[in-house]
């Protein structure tokens, strides 16, 4: 029994020593600083001129749809294809419309036969009336029948025109020369009235749609020449203001300004973010805080970023975000100028974690 007790005591002592070593090791790992990289807030108020952000779009673009319900029977193009004006792009099932067209054609044939017969009677009774062989009442009756037959024929022809117009909604054709940029439906799917089927745009002619605050919009007018900075390709382009919105009712207090870009060989594409520099001094000292999206931390519907505390520890700061500009996002509140935030870390960050700035 003494030997058994001795063995048990040795086992318990060894276990306690191991746990102690593990706890020390865990504490040591927790106390070890996490290597991080930080960056300063990017403040857009470094320019003395009015600056507005926007997106590059094709000047001539359209989303094509149909007014008819039906299944898509054939898609004749794919994204990236160059097309010419009037080229067939997509076909919608038109069985019902074809049947209606046949009925209308038959109706025209019937109405035309009735009209020809009524016209012969009308001419004959005119001659009889001139020879005093028909009464005025007979001529009036024949004239009325002739006019009704003529009206029915015209109505049948107009119905044919209506059916022919509907055929343009089941055979979707290119409204102008361009390139297919998007496809919103697959073959066999149901096309609904007004729902976009595909998108087309003309390459080479681009414009930028920017939003300008109400405090500055009074200085902007059509014809102003501006610089457009496309940061994704590190290029500055020339442009001209062509349109200035007169209302901000549906744009949250921001006024829409369109800038047409000059012709260029630079490979710009629709959807690229751009910054428009208006050659006007700003009326207000407004600032815009931009940070990279990669630095954000998301928890549910909350978004934040880790900052550096005075004791060199990580501190999670929740933010209120605004518009996105490429790979960066506007910070409306929670982070101000001259503050630093953590861009990347070589370990898992948490509130209070010790950090080592690289």
C-alpha positions in Angstrom: 0.0 0.0 0.0 2.8 2.4 0.8 4.3 1.8 -2.7 0.9 2.6 -4.2 0.5 5.8 -2.3 4.1 6.8 -3.2 3.4 6.2 -6.9 0.1 8.2 -6.8 1.9 11.1 -5.0 4.6 11.2 -7.6 2.0 11.1 -10.5 0.0 14.0 -9.0 3.1 16.1 -8.4 4.3 15.5 -12.0 0.8 16.5 -13.3 0.7 19.7 -11.2 4.2 20.7 -12.4 3.1 20.1 -16.1 0.0 22.2 -15.6 2.1 25.0 -14.1 4.5 24.9 -17.0 1.6 25.0 -19.5 0.0 28.0 -17.7 3.4 29.8 -17.7 3.8 29.1 -21.4 0.2 30.3 -22.1 0.8 33.5 -20.1 4.1 34.0 -21.9 2.3 33.7 -25.3 -0.3 36.1 -24.2 2.3 38.6 -23.0 4.2 38.3 -26.3 3.6 41.4 -28.5 1.9 40.9 -31.9 3.8 42.4 -34.8 1.6 44.8 -36.7 1.7 47.4 -39.5 0.0 50.7 -39.1 -1.0 53.5 -41.5 -2.2 57.1 -41.0 -5.6 58.3 -41.9 -5.9 59.3 -45.6 -7.3 62.8 -45.6 -8.7 64.1 -48.9 -8.5 67.7 -47.9 -4.9 68.1 -49.0 -5.9 69.9 -52.2 -6.9 73.6 -52.4 -9.5 72.8 -55.1 -12.9 71.3 -55.0 -12.7 67.5 -55.3 -15.6 65.1 -55.9 -15.5 61.3 -56.4 -17.5 59.4 -59.0 -17.5 56.5 -61.4 -16.6 56.2 -65.0 -19.4 55.1 -67.3 -19.9 54.7 -71.1 -21.5 57.8 -72.6 -23.7 55.5 -74.7 -25.1 52.6 -72.8 -28.4 50.8 -72.3 -30.0 47.9 -70.5 -32.3 46.1 -73.0 -35.6 44.6 -71.9 -38.9 43.4 -73.4 -42.6 44.3 -73.0 -43.7 40.7 -73.5 -43.9 37.7 -71.1 -42.2 34.6 -72.6 -39.3 32.2 -72.4 -35.9 33.1 -73.8 -35.5 30.7 -76.7 -32.1 31.8 -77.9 -29.3 34.1 -76.9 -27.3 34.9 -80.0 -24.4 36.8 -78.3 -22.2 36.6 -75.2 -20.5 39.1 -72.9 -17.7 40.8 -74.7 -19.1 40.4 -78.2 -19.0 43.4 -80.5 -22.4 44.0 -82.2 -23.7 46.3 -84.9 -26.9 48.4 -84.9 -29.9 46.2 -85.7 -28.2 42.9 -85.0 -30.3 40.2 -83.3 -29.2 39.7 -79.8 -31.9 37.6 -78.0 -35.1 35.8 -79.0 -38.2 35.4 -76.8 -40.8 32.7 -77.4 -43.4 34.2 -79.9 -45.8 31.4 -80.5 -48.8 33.3 -79.3 -47.8 36.4 -81.2 -47.3 34.4 -84.4 -50.8 32.9 -84.0 -52.2 36.4 -83.5 -50.4 37.7 -86.6 -51.9 34.9 -88.7 -55.4 35.8 -87.4 -54.8 39.5 -88.2 -53.6 38.6 -91.7 -56.7 36.6 -92.3 -58.8 39.5 -91.0 -57.1 41.9 -93.4 -57.9 39.5 -96.3 -61.5 39.3 -95.3 -61.8 43.1 -94.8 -60.2 43.8 -98.1 -62.6 41.5 -100.0 -65.6 43.2 -98.3 -64.1 46.6 -99.2 -63.5 45.7 -102.9 -67.1 44.5 -103.2 -68.5 47.6 -101.4 -66.4 49.8 -103.6 -67.8 48.2 -106.8 -71.4 48.7 -105.5 -70.6 52.3 -104.6 -69.3 53.1 -108.1 -72.2 51.4 -109.8 -74.8 53.2 -107.7 -73.1 56.5 -108.4 -73.6 55.9 -112.1 -77.2 54.8 -111.6 -77.9 57.9 -109.5 -76.4 60.1 -112.3 -78.8 58.4 -114.8 -81.8 58.9 -112.4 -82.0 55.0 -112.1 -81.3 55.0 -108.3 -82.8 57.0 -105.5 -80.9 59.2 -103.1 -81.8 56.8 -100.3 -80.2 53.9 -102.1 -77.1 55.9 -102.9 -76.8 56.9 -99.2 -77.1 53.3 -98.0 -74.5 52.1 -100.4 -72.2 55.0 -99.5 -72.5 54.1 -95.8 -71.7 50.5 -96.5 -68.7 51.5 -98.5 -67.4 53.8 -95.7 -67.8 51.1 -93.1 -66.0 48.5 -95.2 -63.2 51.0 -95.7 -63.0 51.7 -92.0 -62.9 47.9 -91.2 -60.0 47.5 -93.6 -58.0 50.3 -92.1 -58.6 49.0 -88.6 -57.4 45.6 -89.7 -54.2 47.1 -91.1 -53.5 49.1 -87.9 -53.9 45.9 -85.9 -51.3 44.4 -88.2 -49.0 47.3 -87.4 -49.5 46.7 -83.7 -48.7 43.1 -84.0 -45.5 43.9 -86.0 -44.5 46.4 -83.3 -44.9 43.6 -80.7 -42.5 41.4 -82.7 -39.7 43.9 -81.9 -40.1 43.0 -78.2 -39.6 39.3 -78.8 -36.6 39.8 -81.1 -34.2 42.0 -79.1 -31.9 43.9 -81.4 -28.9 46.2 -80.8 -30.0 49.9 -80.7 -26.5 51.0 -81.7 -23.0 49.7 -82.4 -21.3 48.6 -79.2 -20.1 45.7 -77.0 -22.2 43.4 -74.8 -21.2 44.2 -71.2 -23.6 42.1 -69.1 -26.1 39.3 -69.4 -29.0 39.1 -66.9 -30.8 36.0 -68.1 -30.2 32.5 -69.4 -31.8 30.5 -72.2 -35.0 28.9 -71.0 -35.7 31.5 -68.3 -38.8 33.6 -68.2 -38.5 37.1 -69.5 -40.8 39.6 -67.8 -41.8 43.1 -69.0 -39.3 45.7 -67.9 -36.8 43.3 -66.4 -33.3 43.8 -68.0 -32.1 41.1 -70.3 -28.6 42.3 -71.3 -26.5 45.4 -71.3 -24.7 47.1 -74.2 -22.4 50.1 -74.4 -20.3 51.9 -76.9 -16.6 51.7 -76.0 -14.3 54.7 -76.4 -16.6 57.4 -75.2 -16.7 57.8 -71.4 -18.1 60.2 -68.8 -17.9 60.5 -65.0 -20.9 61.0 -62.8 -19.8 62.8 -59.6 -21.8 64.1 -56.6 -21.1 67.6 -55.4 -22.3 69.1 -52.1 -24.8 71.9 -52.0 -22.2 74.3 -50.5 -20.1 74.1 -53.7 -22.6 73.4 -56.6 -23.2 77.1 -57.3 -19.7 77.5 -58.5 -20.0 74.7 -61.1 -21.5 75.2 -64.6 -21.4 73.5 -68.0 -18.3 74.0 -70.0 -15.8 74.0 -67.1 -12.6 72.0 -67.9 -11.5 69.6 -65.1 -8.9 67.0 -64.3 -10.1 63.4 -63.7 -7.7 61.3 -61.6 -8.1 57.5 -62.1 -6.0 56.1 -59.2 -6.4 52.4 -60.2 -4.3 53.0 -63.3 -2.4 56.1 -61.9 -3.6 58.4 -64.7 -5.0 61.9 -64.9 -7.4 62.7 -67.8 -9.0 65.8 -69.1 -12.7 66.4 -69.2 -15.5 68.9 -69.5 -18.6 69.4 -67.4 -21.6 68.8 -69.6 -24.5 68.5 -67.2 -25.2 70.0 -63.7 -28.3 68.8 -61.8 -30.7 71.4 -60.6 -32.1 69.3 -57.8 -30.8 67.2 -55.0 -34.2 65.9 -53.9 -33.5 62.3 -54.7 -29.7 62.3 -54.0 -29.5 63.1 -50.3 -28.3 66.7 -50.6 -25.7 65.9 -53.3 -26.0 67.4 -56.8 -25.2 65.2 -59.8 -22.5 66.5 -62.2 -21.6 64.8 -65.4 -18.1 65.2 -67.0 -17.4 63.9 -70.5 -13.8 62.7 -70.8 -11.6 63.7 -73.8 -10.7 61.0 -76.2 -7.7 59.1 -74.9 -5.6 56.0 -75.7 -5.5 55.1 -72.0 -7.2 51.8 -71.3 -10.0 53.0 -69.1 -13.0 50.9 -68.4 -16.6 51.4 -67.3 -17.0 51.1 -63.5 -13.6 52.5 -62.6 -13.6 55.0 -59.7 -12.3 58.4 -60.4 -11.7 61.7 -58.6 -12.8 64.9 -60.4 -10.7 68.0 -59.6 -12.7 71.2 -60.3 -10.5 74.3 -60.6 -12.4 76.1 -57.9 -11.4 77.0 -54.4 -13.5 75.3 -51.8 -15.9 77.4 -49.8 -15.8 75.1 -46.8 -13.0 73.3 -45.1 -14.6 69.9 -45.6 -12.5 66.7 -45.1 -13.0 63.1 -46.1 -11.4 60.3 -44.2 -10.6 57.3 -46.3 -9.2 53.9 -45.2 -8.6 50.6 -47.0 -11.4 48.1 -46.9 -8.9 45.4 -46.0 -8.3 47.0 -42.6 -11.9 46.7 -41.5 -13.2 44.3 -38.9 -16.8 43.1 -39.3 -19.0 41.7 -36.5 -22.6 41.2 -37.6 -23.7 44.6 -39.0 -20.9 46.5 -37.2 -17.7 47.6 -38.9 -14.6 48.8 -37.1 -10.9 49.1 -37.2 -8.1 48.4 -34.7 -6.2 51.5 -33.5 -3.2 51.9 -31.3 -3.7 52.9 -27.7 -1.3 55.0 -25.6 -0.1 51.8 -23.9 0.8 50.2 -27.2 -2.2 47.8 -27.2 -4.8 47.1 -29.9 -8.0 49.0 -29.4 -11.1 48.2 -31.5 -12.9 51.3 -32.7 -16.4 51.0 -34.3 -17.0 53.2 -37.3 -19.8 54.7 -39.3 -19.0 54.2 -42.9 -20.1 56.1 -46.0 -19.4 55.7 -49.8 -16.9 53.3 -51.3 -14.2 54.6 -53.6 -12.5 51.6 -55.2 -10.6 49.7 -52.5 -11.2 52.4 -49.9 -14.2 53.5 -47.9 -15.2 56.8 -46.4 -15.3 57.1 -42.6 -18.1 59.3 -41.4 -17.4 59.0 -37.7 -15.2 57.1 -35.3 -11.8 58.0 -36.8 -10.4 61.4 -37.5 -7.4 63.0 -39.1 -3.9 62.4 -37.6 -5.0 59.0 -36.1 -3.3 55.8 -37.0 -4.9 52.4 -37.4 -3.6 48.8 -37.8 -3.5 47.6 -41.4 -2.2 44.1 -40.9 -1.1 41.8 -38.0 1.0 38.7 -37.8 -1.4 37.3 -35.2 -5.0 37.4 -34.0 -5.8 40.8 -32.6 -8.2 41.5 -29.8 -8.9 44.4 -27.4 -5.9 44.9 -25.1 -3.5 42.8 -27.1 0.1 44.0 -26.9 1.4 45.1 -30.3 4.8 45.7 -31.8 4.7 48.3 -34.6 6.9 47.3 -37.5 
